Amino acid sequence: MSKFNTLHTGKSNVGKRYSVIGGYVLVGLWVLFTFILIGWVVLASFSTSQEIFSDHMFKFVSGFHFDNYVKAWSTQRVSVFFMNSLLYTLASCTAIVVISAPAAYVLSRFKFKGNALLQNMFAAGLGIPLIMVIMPLFGLVSQLHLTNNRALIIFLYTAMNIPFGVFYLSAFFRNLSPSYEEAAAIDGCNPIAAFWIIIFPLAQPGIVTVSIFNFITVWNEYFMSLIFANRTAVRPVAVGLYNMIQSMRYTGDWGGMFASVVIVFLPTFILYLFLSEKVITGVTSGAIKG
């Protein structure tokens, strides 16, 4: 019997080892494919349109064309789209955290009539497709003459992402030990002060995770900005980049277009590069009982 168990255990370990190796191979292939695509776009951003469609694209016979970035930033109005998206993203992410964190804390820590209903409403808000509310919302905004308004766009982005913030942070706050608030109450600290002084800093991993996810969501959002930001002066990068791609039919400045893509892609890349560990920490901390 012991020999049989040993043989069975050995086969099981071999099977697990092969499955892990297969997973690593798939992940490695996906990473390699992604790096090849990103590398191709970056190299194309330093080339001319003629070189991009030639068989010697990466030889850079005419040199590196850094002027593609200058033209994209100024001529193609990437600077306008970039600053608009930066404003929308920073303002809405800040508002989401300021609103979601206290709401999630109250829902997770205090029991009151309607608590479960509110939590279910926030959870249901995650499952409502945007297309179901966009047209009635557009009709209301049009009647109020608020289209192409930066404040409205920030408000819509904030409202759209608050359910996720509340839903995620509620689970995070539940896993924090209540002994922190008990110690603060003994020292004479009221619940509001205890939240902002003690609990909010302790929830930094969850706050950072929510902020990063919302940053990426708002930065790459397209459909809502297409409906409510028709003027060039208020367009974010997603809609602006799409319009630039459409204009390539007439201008043919493919080097400038790829430079624009790199500029738009850069903020999220930098965010992942420097804050990826905090994202992992925030996700795992929300799953561990405190």
C-alpha positions as CSV (number, residue, x, y, z in Angstrom):
1,M,0.0,0.0,0.0
2,S,2.8,2.4,0.9
3,K,4.5,1.8,-2.5
4,F,1.2,2.5,-4.3
5,N,0.7,5.7,-2.3
6,T,4.3,6.8,-3.1
7,L,3.8,6.0,-6.8
8,H,0.5,7.8,-6.9
9,T,2.0,10.8,-5.1
10,G,4.9,10.9,-7.5
11,K,2.6,10.9,-10.6
12,S,0.5,13.6,-9.0
13,N,3.6,15.8,-8.4
14,V,4.8,15.3,-12.0
15,G,1.3,16.3,-13.3
16,K,1.3,19.4,-11.2
17,R,4.8,20.3,-12.3
18,Y,3.9,19.9,-16.0
19,S,0.7,22.0,-15.5
20,V,2.8,24.8,-13.8
21,I,5.3,24.7,-16.7
22,G,2.5,24.9,-19.2
23,G,1.1,28.0,-17.4
24,Y,4.6,29.6,-17.4
25,V,5.0,28.9,-21.1
26,L,1.6,30.5,-21.9
27,V,2.3,33.6,-19.8
28,G,5.8,33.9,-21.3
29,L,4.4,33.7,-24.8
30,W,1.7,36.3,-24.0
31,V,4.4,38.7,-22.4
32,L,6.6,38.2,-25.5
33,F,3.8,39.0,-27.9
34,T,2.8,42.1,-25.9
35,F,6.4,43.4,-25.8
36,I,6.8,42.8,-29.6
37,L,3.6,44.8,-30.3
38,I,4.6,47.7,-27.9
39,G,8.2,47.7,-29.2
40,W,6.9,47.8,-32.8
41,V,4.7,50.9,-32.0
42,V,7.5,52.6,-30.2
43,L,10.0,52.1,-33.0
44,A,7.4,53.2,-35.6
45,S,6.9,56.4,-33.7
46,F,10.6,57.3,-34.5
47,S,10.2,56.5,-38.2
48,T,8.7,58.3,-41.2
49,S,5.6,57.2,-43.0
50,Q,7.7,56.0,-46.0
51,E,9.9,53.8,-43.7
52,I,6.9,52.3,-41.9
53,F,5.6,50.9,-45.1
54,S,9.0,49.8,-46.4
55,D,11.0,46.6,-45.7
56,H,13.7,48.5,-43.9
57,M,11.6,50.2,-41.2
58,F,13.9,49.5,-38.3
59,K,17.1,50.4,-40.0
60,F,16.3,54.1,-39.5
61,V,18.1,55.2,-42.7
62,S,17.0,58.8,-42.2
63,G,17.7,58.8,-38.5
64,F,15.4,58.9,-35.4
65,H,12.6,61.3,-35.9
66,F,11.9,62.8,-32.5
67,D,10.0,65.6,-34.3
68,N,7.1,63.1,-34.6
69,Y,6.5,63.7,-30.9
70,V,6.7,67.4,-31.2
71,K,4.3,67.5,-34.1
72,A,1.9,65.1,-32.3
73,W,2.0,67.2,-29.1
74,S,1.3,70.5,-30.9
75,T,0.0,70.0,-34.4
76,Q,-2.3,67.0,-33.6
77,R,-3.5,68.7,-30.4
78,V,-2.4,65.7,-28.3
79,S,-1.5,68.2,-25.6
80,V,-5.1,69.4,-25.3
81,F,-6.5,65.8,-25.1
82,F,-3.8,64.8,-22.7
83,M,-4.4,67.6,-20.3
84,N,-8.2,67.1,-20.5
85,S,-7.8,63.4,-19.6
86,L,-5.4,64.3,-16.8
87,L,-7.9,66.7,-15.3
88,Y,-10.8,64.3,-15.6
89,T,-8.8,61.4,-14.2
90,L,-7.2,63.1,-11.2
91,A,-10.4,65.0,-10.3
92,S,-12.7,62.0,-10.6
93,C,-10.3,59.6,-8.8
94,T,-10.0,62.0,-5.9
95,A,-13.8,62.4,-5.7
96,I,-14.3,58.7,-5.9
97,V,-12.0,58.0,-3.0
98,V,-13.4,60.9,-0.9
99,I,-16.9,59.6,-1.4
100,S,-16.5,55.9,-1.5
101,A,-14.2,55.4,1.5
102,P,-16.5,56.9,4.1
103,A,-19.5,55.3,2.6
104,A,-17.8,51.9,2.5
105,Y,-16.6,52.3,6.1
106,V,-20.1,53.1,7.4
107,L,-21.7,50.2,5.5
108,S,-19.1,47.8,6.7
109,R,-18.8,48.9,10.4
110,F,-22.2,50.1,11.5
111,K,-25.5,48.1,11.5
112,F,-28.6,50.2,10.8
113,K,-31.9,49.9,9.0
114,G,-31.4,49.8,5.2
115,N,-27.7,48.8,5.4
116,A,-28.2,45.6,3.4
117,L,-30.4,47.4,0.9
118,L,-27.7,50.1,0.3
119,Q,-25.0,47.5,-0.1
120,N,-27.2,45.6,-2.6
121,M,-27.9,48.8,-4.5
122,F,-24.1,49.5,-4.9
123,A,-23.5,45.9,-6.0
124,A,-26.4,46.2,-8.5
125,G,-24.8,49.4,-9.8
126,L,-21.8,47.3,-10.9
127,G,-24.0,45.2,-13.2
128,I,-26.0,48.0,-15.0
129,P,-24.7,48.3,-18.6
130,L,-23.7,51.9,-19.4
131,I,-25.7,51.8,-22.7
132,M,-28.9,51.4,-20.7
133,V,-28.6,54.8,-19.0
134,I,-26.5,56.8,-21.5
135,M,-29.4,57.8,-23.8
136,P,-31.9,59.0,-21.1
137,L,-28.9,60.7,-19.4
138,F,-28.0,62.4,-22.7
139,G,-31.6,63.6,-23.1
140,L,-31.6,65.1,-19.6
141,V,-28.2,66.8,-20.1
142,S,-29.2,68.2,-23.5
143,Q,-32.3,69.8,-22.0
144,L,-30.1,71.4,-19.3
145,H,-27.6,72.6,-22.0
146,L,-24.7,71.0,-20.1
147,T,-23.0,69.1,-22.9
148,N,-19.3,69.8,-23.5
149,N,-18.9,70.8,-19.9
150,R,-15.8,69.6,-18.0
151,A,-17.5,69.6,-14.6
152,L,-20.3,67.4,-16.0
153,I,-17.8,64.9,-17.4
154,I,-16.0,64.7,-14.1
155,F,-19.3,64.2,-12.3
156,L,-20.3,61.4,-14.7
157,Y,-17.0,59.6,-14.3
158,T,-17.2,59.9,-10.6
159,A,-20.8,58.6,-10.4
160,M,-20.0,55.8,-12.8
161,N,-17.1,54.4,-10.7
162,I,-18.4,55.0,-7.1
163,P,-20.2,51.6,-7.0
164,F,-16.9,49.7,-7.6
165,G,-15.1,51.9,-5.0
166,V,-17.8,51.3,-2.3
167,F,-18.1,47.5,-3.1
168,Y,-14.3,46.9,-3.0
169,L,-13.5,49.1,0.0
170,S,-16.4,47.6,2.0
171,A,-14.8,44.2,1.8
172,F,-11.4,45.8,2.7
173,F,-12.7,47.6,5.8
174,R,-14.5,44.5,7.0
175,N,-11.1,42.8,7.2
176,L,-9.6,45.5,9.4
177,S,-9.7,44.7,13.1
178,P,-12.2,46.8,15.1
179,S,-9.7,47.1,17.9
180,Y,-8.3,50.3,16.3
181,E,-11.6,52.1,16.7
182,E,-12.0,50.7,20.2
183,A,-8.6,52.1,21.2
184,A,-9.4,55.4,19.6
185,A,-12.7,55.6,21.5
186,I,-11.0,55.0,24.8
187,D,-8.7,57.9,24.0
188,G,-11.8,60.1,23.4
189,C,-11.7,60.1,19.6
190,N,-15.1,60.2,17.9
191,P,-15.9,57.8,14.9
192,I,-15.4,60.5,12.2
193,A,-11.9,61.5,13.5
194,A,-11.0,57.8,14.1
195,F,-11.8,57.1,10.5
196,W,-9.8,59.9,8.9
197,I,-6.9,59.7,11.4
198,I,-6.5,56.0,11.9
199,I,-8.6,53.8,9.6
200,F,-8.1,55.8,6.4
201,P,-4.2,55.6,6.5
202,L,-4.4,51.9,7.4
203,A,-6.6,51.3,4.3
204,Q,-3.9,52.8,2.0
205,P,-3.3,49.5,0.0
206,G,-7.0,49.3,-0.8
207,I,-7.2,53.1,-1.5
208,V,-4.3,52.9,-3.9
209,T,-5.7,49.8,-5.7
210,V,-9.1,51.5,-6.2
211,S,-7.4,54.7,-7.4
212,I,-5.3,52.8,-9.9
213,F,-8.2,50.8,-11.3
214,N,-10.3,54.0,-11.6
215,F,-7.4,55.9,-13.2
216,I,-7.1,53.3,-15.9
217,T,-10.8,53.1,-16.4
218,V,-11.3,56.8,-16.7
219,W,-8.2,57.4,-18.8
220,N,-9.2,54.8,-21.4
221,E,-13.0,55.6,-21.3
222,Y,-14.4,56.2,-24.7
223,F,-18.2,55.8,-25.1
224,M,-19.3,58.4,-22.5
225,S,-16.8,61.0,-23.6
226,L,-17.8,60.4,-27.2
227,I,-21.4,61.4,-26.3
228,F,-20.8,64.2,-23.9
229,A,-17.6,65.8,-25.2
230,N,-18.2,66.8,-28.8
231,R,-15.9,69.8,-28.9
232,T,-12.2,69.4,-29.5
233,A,-11.4,71.6,-26.5
234,V,-13.0,69.2,-24.0
235,R,-12.1,65.8,-25.6
236,P,-10.1,63.3,-23.6
237,V,-7.3,61.2,-25.2
238,A,-9.5,58.2,-26.2
239,V,-11.8,60.2,-28.4
240,G,-9.0,62.5,-29.6
241,L,-6.8,59.5,-30.6
242,Y,-9.7,57.9,-32.5
243,N,-10.2,61.2,-34.5
244,M,-6.5,61.3,-35.2
245,I,-6.6,57.8,-36.6
246,Q,-9.5,58.8,-38.8
247,S,-7.6,61.8,-40.1
248,M,-4.7,59.6,-41.2
249,R,-6.7,58.9,-44.3
250,Y,-6.0,62.4,-45.4
251,T,-2.7,63.5,-43.7
252,G,-0.7,60.2,-44.0
253,D,1.4,61.1,-40.9
254,W,1.7,57.6,-39.5
255,G,4.8,58.4,-37.6
256,G,3.0,61.2,-35.8
257,M,0.0,58.9,-35.1
258,F,2.2,56.2,-33.5
259,A,4.0,59.0,-31.4
260,S,0.5,60.0,-30.2
261,V,-0.3,56.4,-29.2
262,V,2.9,56.3,-27.2
263,I,2.1,59.6,-25.4
264,V,-1.4,58.4,-24.6
265,F,-0.1,54.9,-23.4
266,L,2.7,56.4,-21.3
267,P,0.8,57.4,-18.1
268,T,-0.8,54.0,-17.5
269,F,2.5,52.2,-18.3
270,I,4.3,54.4,-15.7
271,L,1.5,53.8,-13.2
272,Y,1.8,50.0,-13.5
273,L,5.6,50.2,-13.5
274,F,5.9,52.0,-10.2
275,L,2.7,50.9,-8.4
276,S,2.2,47.3,-9.5
277,E,3.4,46.0,-6.1
278,K,0.9,48.2,-4.3
279,V,-1.9,46.8,-6.5
280,I,-1.0,43.3,-5.6
281,T,-0.7,44.2,-1.9
282,G,-4.2,45.9,-2.0
283,V,-5.8,42.9,-3.7
284,T,-4.3,40.3,-1.4
285,S,-4.9,42.5,1.7
286,G,-8.6,42.7,0.9
287,A,-8.8,38.9,0.9
288,I,-7.0,38.3,4.2
289,K,-8.8,38.5,7.5
290,G,-7.2,41.3,9.6
